[in-house]
Amino acid sequence: MRLRKLKSFDDDLIQLSKPIQEAARKQYHQFKQDPRHPSLRVKKMKGHEGIWEGHVTRGYVFTFHWDSDPETGEQIAVFRRIGTHAVYDKP
């Protein structure tokens, strides 16, 4: 599976503490291996069509949407935001 990160995701990530950044990296790799892994708790966001959420820890989440490569049709997960539950306000 291919993954892509928006600038907003990278900007959010560098603002997080080092332990949360490390947990985020672990979950990012877990997502790449198995986006349905139970530890990610992935589900569609309510009120934001086409945007999904997943969990880094109980208090930290990430948002993403699905896209496809225009040439190959391969599915791409586009990571949008990461942080506390406040990211739900602007996913």
ABEGO torsion letter per residue (X at the ends): XBBBBBAAAAAAAAABBAAAAAAAAAAAAAAAABAABAAAGBBBBBGBBGBBBBBABAABBBBBBBBBBAAAGBBBBBBABBEBAAAAABX
